[in-house]
Amino acid sequence: MPRSRKYDGVVYRRKETPFWWIRYRDRSGARRRESTFTQDWQEAQRLLRERLQARDSNALDVIRKGEKLSLEQWADFFLENYSKPPVRAEKTHQVNLRVAKHLKNAFASRKLVDITADDIEIYLSDRLRKTVRVRTALGYRQMGVLKPTTVHQELRVLRRMLNVAVRKKLLQANPCWGVEFPVAVRGLFRPHYVTWSEQRRIESHAPGHLRNIVQIITETGLRVYKELTPMRKDQVDLVNATIWIPDSKTPNGIAEIPLTPLAIKAIKSQILVSGTGPYLFPSDKNPSGHQKNLKTAWRKTLKRAGVPYFRIYDLRSTYATRLSAGGVADEWVTQLLRQGDAKVFKKYSQMKLQMKREALEKMNRQANEMPLDSGTATIQ
């Protein structure tokens, strides 16, 4: 039998250093000694408790490895294993590369575990004061300051990077959870719910191909530029009322999607105007290519319809909201959206609230005072 020990660990001093040291045994019984790099006895005790808890949960080696990693090293590992296709879309990977460049310059070789919420807030405040530099044929040109939305995107990438580190138990907690963004950012992650009357008004002012796009997205939830505009005609099966998505933003997006009668009608209408080429939405400038940008046509259509601007991607959010409002369980809506995480419904909750407010506006407060006149004889 192993010899019983009186203490799990101990905090002690060493003559050659002002810091407290801790001594404990790992799961194999081997003795470990390490500096806490603090002169606060309470802080040293806290570190000892964390070490003993990590030992008991068999995560000690992983946590010690995390303490040796710098943010630069972890960013390179994240970009190589969690950012490239097929894990993420190529466009997302390019954004991650750009953000990682700024993070490396700001935090240099700082250890992953040493980065605090205050450090991140200071970084964000500094970025909000930076100006944009555009490279031209005559050299670099100074533009205006960075938009808050751009800096907020950098915070999202950093938060995603550190969330992976937490899942890998390289960090106890994500410091981004305690970060308050320095300025107010309007319009982020608040999808616009398109009412049916509003959709009809938009369709009446839209060119033919854009009208078909609105109907297809609100009936299928397809992603605009990744799935719908590059769609080929051979992906459509009108006999079985389905379309096949061979390439998507995520692996869950690759699937066969059922079509509603309204979606089938819109696809048939688009086939008639698309010509003889292979694409359902061919490009006007390049007959052998497909539509790649709808921003100008979309903005002008909304202006003609008298509708305040919102992203065309919000039509996908409208599709999800209509399903949910129709009584479809969130798990099924997640599958129809081809999402891997049900947390996506957090951004739809506001739209559900708007629909409830619309219903409350129709409340009749004098319903029980209305005379009953059914046209039948009154029973004596």
matplotlib code that plots the C-alpha trace (Angstrom):
import matplotlib.pyplot as plt

x = [0.0, 1.2, 2.3, -0.3, 0.5, -0.4, -0.7, -1.8, 0.5, 2.2, 3.1, 6.6, 9.4, 12.8, 15.7, 16.9, 13.5, 10.8, 8.0, 6.0, 6.6, 4.2, 4.9, 2.5, 2.3, 0.8, -1.4, 1.6, 2.9, 5.8, 6.7, 6.2, 7.7, 7.0, 7.0, 3.8, 5.4, 3.5, 4.4, 0.7, 0.3, -3.5, -2.9, -0.3, -2.8, -5.4, -2.9, -2.1, -5.9, -6.2, -3.3, -4.8, -8.2, -6.6, -4.7, -7.8, -9.6, -6.6, -6.1, -2.9, -0.6, -2.9, -3.2, 0.6, 1.1, -1.4, 0.6, 3.6, 1.8, 2.0, -1.0, 1.1, 1.7, -2.0, -3.1, -0.9, -2.3, -5.9, -5.5, -4.0, -6.5, -9.8, -9.9, -9.1, -11.7, -13.6, -13.8, -14.6, -15.3, -12.4, -13.7, -13.9, -10.3, -9.1, -10.8, -9.2, -5.8, -6.2, -7.3, -4.6, -2.0, -3.2, -3.5, 0.1, 1.4, -0.6, 0.1, 3.5, 4.7, 2.3, 1.4, -2.1, -3.0, -1.7, -4.1, -6.9, -10.2, -8.5, -5.8, -8.4, -10.4, -7.2, -6.5, -10.0, -9.8, -6.4, -7.8, -10.8, -8.3, -6.4, -6.8, -7.2, -4.3, -5.0, -2.3, -2.4, 0.0, 1.4, 2.0, -0.1, -3.1, -4.5, -8.2, -10.6, -10.6, -11.6, -15.3, -16.6, -18.0, -14.5, -13.1, -16.0, -15.3, -11.8, -13.2, -15.4, -12.4, -10.4, -13.3, -13.6, -9.9, -10.0, -13.2, -11.3, -8.5, -11.1, -12.5, -9.0, -8.6, -5.6, -7.5, -9.7, -12.0, -12.2, -11.2, -13.4, -16.4, -15.5, -14.9, -17.2, -17.0, -15.8, -18.4, -22.0, -22.3, -25.7, -27.3, -25.1, -26.7, -30.3, -31.9, -34.8, -38.0, -39.7, -43.5, -45.6, -47.0, -43.5, -42.2, -45.0, -44.1, -40.4, -41.3, -43.5, -40.6, -37.8, -36.5, -37.5, -34.4, -34.3, -38.0, -37.3, -34.4, -36.5, -39.2, -36.6, -34.7, -37.8, -39.1, -35.9, -33.5, -30.6, -27.5, -27.4, -23.9, -22.6, -25.5, -28.2, -26.4, -23.8, -26.6, -26.5, -29.7, -28.7, -28.9, -32.7, -35.0, -38.5, -40.0, -39.1, -39.3, -35.8, -32.5, -29.0, -26.4, -22.9, -20.9, -21.8, -20.4, -20.3, -20.3, -23.9, -24.9, -24.3, -27.7, -30.8, -33.4, -37.2, -39.1, -42.4, -44.9, -44.0, -40.3, -40.9, -42.9, -40.0, -37.4, -39.5, -39.8, -36.0, -35.3, -37.4, -35.3, -31.9, -31.2, -29.4, -26.4, -25.7, -26.4, -29.7, -28.6, -26.2, -24.1, -25.0, -21.4, -20.0, -22.3, -20.2, -20.4, -23.0, -24.3, -21.8, -23.1, -26.7, -26.0, -26.8, -30.0, -31.1, -30.5, -32.3, -35.2, -35.7, -35.5, -38.2, -40.4, -40.0, -38.6, -35.7, -32.5, -31.7, -29.4, -30.6, -29.2, -32.1, -34.4, -32.8, -33.6, -37.2, -37.5, -36.4, -38.7, -41.7, -41.0, -40.7, -43.8, -45.7, -45.1, -42.1, -39.8, -36.5, -34.6, -36.3, -35.7, -32.0, -32.0, -33.9, -31.4, -28.6, -27.0, -24.9, -25.8, -29.2, -27.7, -28.5, -32.0, -30.6, -30.5, -34.1, -35.6, -35.9, -37.8, -40.2, -40.7, -41.6, -44.2, -45.7, -45.9, -47.6, -50.2, -50.7, -51.6, -54.6, -56.0, -59.6, -60.2, -63.9, -64.5, -66.7, -68.9, -69.8, -73.5, -74.2, -76.0, -75.7, -78.9, -80.6, -83.7, -83.1, -83.9, -86.6]
y = [0.0, 3.5, 5.5, 8.0, 11.7, 14.3, 17.1, 17.3, 20.2, 23.1, 26.7, 27.7, 30.2, 29.9, 32.1, 33.0, 34.4, 36.8, 34.6, 31.9, 28.3, 25.4, 21.7, 18.9, 15.4, 14.5, 11.4, 9.2, 10.2, 12.2, 15.4, 18.7, 22.1, 25.3, 29.1, 31.0, 34.2, 36.1, 37.5, 37.2, 34.2, 34.0, 34.0, 31.3, 29.2, 29.7, 28.5, 25.4, 24.6, 24.9, 22.5, 19.9, 20.3, 19.8, 16.8, 15.2, 15.8, 14.5, 17.8, 18.9, 18.3, 20.1, 23.2, 23.3, 23.2, 26.0, 28.2, 27.9, 28.8, 32.4, 34.0, 34.0, 30.2, 29.6, 31.8, 29.9, 26.6, 27.9, 29.2, 25.8, 23.5, 25.5, 28.2, 26.6, 25.0, 22.7, 23.6, 27.2, 29.0, 30.4, 34.0, 33.4, 32.1, 35.2, 37.4, 35.3, 35.8, 39.5, 39.7, 37.3, 39.7, 42.6, 40.4, 39.2, 42.7, 43.8, 41.0, 39.8, 36.9, 37.3, 34.0, 32.9, 32.6, 36.2, 38.0, 39.6, 41.3, 44.7, 43.9, 43.1, 46.3, 48.4, 46.7, 47.5, 51.1, 51.5, 49.9, 52.3, 55.2, 53.7, 55.0, 52.9, 52.6, 51.8, 50.7, 52.4, 52.7, 55.9, 54.4, 54.2, 56.5, 57.4, 57.1, 57.6, 55.8, 52.2, 51.5, 50.0, 47.1, 46.2, 46.3, 44.3, 41.6, 41.4, 40.8, 38.0, 36.3, 36.6, 35.2, 32.3, 31.5, 31.6, 29.5, 26.7, 27.1, 26.7, 23.6, 22.2, 23.1, 25.3, 28.1, 28.1, 30.8, 33.0, 36.6, 37.9, 37.1, 40.0, 42.5, 45.4, 46.9, 50.5, 52.0, 51.3, 49.4, 49.7, 47.2, 44.2, 40.8, 42.2, 40.6, 42.3, 40.3, 40.8, 40.8, 39.3, 42.6, 44.1, 41.2, 41.7, 45.4, 44.5, 41.9, 44.4, 46.8, 44.2, 43.1, 39.5, 37.7, 39.5, 38.8, 35.1, 35.3, 36.8, 34.1, 31.2, 32.4, 33.0, 29.6, 27.6, 29.6, 29.3, 31.3, 34.0, 34.1, 30.7, 28.5, 30.3, 32.5, 29.9, 27.2, 25.2, 24.0, 20.3, 20.8, 21.3, 18.3, 19.7, 16.2, 15.4, 19.0, 19.1, 20.9, 19.6, 21.8, 20.3, 23.1, 25.3, 27.4, 24.4, 20.6, 20.6, 22.9, 20.1, 18.5, 17.9, 20.6, 20.2, 22.8, 24.5, 25.1, 28.9, 28.0, 25.7, 28.4, 30.9, 28.4, 27.7, 31.4, 31.8, 28.9, 30.6, 33.8, 32.3, 31.3, 28.1, 28.4, 26.0, 28.5, 29.4, 33.0, 33.8, 36.9, 39.8, 40.7, 37.2, 34.7, 31.7, 32.8, 33.5, 36.5, 37.4, 40.7, 41.8, 44.8, 47.6, 46.0, 45.2, 48.7, 50.3, 47.9, 48.7, 52.4, 52.1, 50.1, 52.7, 50.1, 51.0, 49.2, 45.8, 43.0, 40.6, 37.8, 38.7, 36.9, 33.7, 34.8, 35.6, 32.0, 30.6, 33.0, 32.0, 28.3, 28.9, 31.1, 28.4, 26.0, 24.1, 22.8, 24.6, 21.3, 20.9, 24.6, 24.0, 21.1, 23.0, 25.8, 23.2, 24.6, 22.6, 24.5, 25.4, 28.6, 30.3, 30.9, 33.6, 36.1, 35.1, 35.8, 39.5, 38.9, 36.6, 39.4, 41.8, 39.3, 39.2, 43.0, 42.9, 40.5, 42.7, 45.7, 43.7, 43.3, 44.2, 45.5, 45.7, 42.2, 41.2, 44.3, 43.7, 42.8, 39.3, 39.3, 35.9, 36.2, 33.3, 33.4, 34.2, 31.3, 32.2]
z = [0.0, -0.7, 2.3, 3.5, 3.2, 5.7, 3.2, -0.4, -1.0, 0.7, 0.0, 1.1, 0.7, -0.9, 0.1, -3.4, -4.6, -3.2, -4.7, -3.0, -4.2, -4.1, -3.7, -4.4, -5.9, -9.3, -10.0, -10.4, -7.0, -8.3, -6.4, -8.3, -7.4, -9.1, -8.5, -8.2, -9.4, -6.7, -3.3, -2.2, 0.1, -0.7, -4.4, -4.0, -2.0, -4.8, -7.4, -5.3, -5.0, -8.8, -9.3, -7.0, -8.6, -12.1, -10.8, -9.5, -12.8, -14.8, -16.5, -14.9, -17.8, -20.2, -18.0, -17.4, -21.2, -21.6, -19.2, -21.5, -24.7, -26.0, -27.8, -31.0, -30.8, -30.1, -32.9, -35.4, -34.1, -34.3, -37.9, -39.0, -37.3, -36.7, -39.4, -42.8, -45.0, -44.6, -40.9, -41.9, -45.2, -47.1, -46.6, -42.8, -42.8, -44.6, -41.9, -39.2, -40.8, -40.9, -37.3, -36.1, -37.6, -35.4, -32.3, -32.7, -33.1, -30.0, -27.6, -29.1, -27.0, -24.1, -22.4, -23.1, -19.4, -18.7, -21.0, -18.9, -19.8, -19.1, -21.6, -24.3, -23.5, -23.9, -27.2, -28.5, -27.4, -29.1, -32.3, -32.3, -32.6, -35.5, -39.0, -42.2, -44.5, -48.2, -50.5, -53.9, -56.9, -55.4, -52.0, -48.8, -48.3, -44.9, -44.7, -41.7, -38.4, -38.1, -37.9, -34.6, -36.6, -37.8, -34.3, -33.0, -35.6, -34.2, -30.7, -32.1, -33.7, -30.5, -28.4, -30.8, -30.5, -26.7, -26.6, -28.3, -25.8, -22.9, -24.5, -24.8, -21.1, -21.9, -20.1, -17.0, -18.5, -21.5, -20.5, -23.3, -21.2, -18.9, -21.8, -22.3, -25.8, -25.5, -27.8, -28.8, -32.0, -33.7, -36.0, -35.1, -34.9, -34.9, -37.9, -39.5, -39.6, -43.0, -42.8, -45.5, -46.7, -46.7, -48.8, -51.3, -51.6, -52.1, -54.8, -56.7, -57.1, -57.7, -61.0, -62.1, -60.9, -57.5, -57.0, -57.5, -55.1, -52.3, -52.7, -52.8, -49.7, -47.6, -48.5, -48.2, -46.0, -48.5, -48.0, -50.6, -52.0, -50.9, -52.0, -54.1, -56.6, -57.7, -58.0, -61.2, -62.9, -62.5, -58.7, -59.0, -59.0, -59.7, -60.0, -56.4, -55.2, -53.9, -54.5, -53.7, -52.0, -52.7, -51.1, -48.2, -45.3, -42.9, -43.4, -42.0, -45.0, -47.5, -47.8, -49.9, -49.3, -49.8, -51.8, -51.1, -53.9, -53.8, -54.1, -57.0, -58.8, -58.3, -59.5, -62.6, -63.3, -63.0, -65.3, -68.0, -67.8, -67.1, -70.7, -71.9, -69.6, -66.7, -63.9, -62.4, -61.9, -64.8, -64.7, -67.1, -67.5, -67.8, -69.7, -68.5, -64.8, -62.2, -60.2, -57.4, -56.1, -55.5, -53.2, -55.7, -57.0, -53.5, -52.2, -55.1, -54.8, -51.1, -51.9, -54.6, -52.3, -49.5, -47.1, -44.7, -45.7, -44.2, -45.3, -47.9, -45.6, -43.2, -45.5, -44.2, -40.7, -41.7, -43.0, -39.6, -37.7, -39.8, -39.1, -35.4, -35.3, -37.1, -34.3, -35.7, -32.9, -32.6, -33.2, -36.5, -37.5, -36.7, -39.1, -41.8, -41.4, -41.6, -38.5, -36.1, -33.0, -31.6, -30.0, -33.4, -32.0, -29.7, -32.5, -33.6, -30.1, -30.8, -34.0, -32.1, -29.6, -32.5, -33.8, -30.3, -30.2, -33.6, -32.2, -29.1, -31.3, -32.6, -29.0, -28.7, -25.2, -25.6, -26.8, -23.9, -24.3, -27.9, -28.5, -29.5, -32.9, -34.5, -36.5, -34.8, -32.6, -29.0, -26.7, -24.2]

ax = plt.figure().add_subplot(projection="3d")
ax.plot(x, y, z, "-o")
ax.set_aspect("equal")
plt.show()
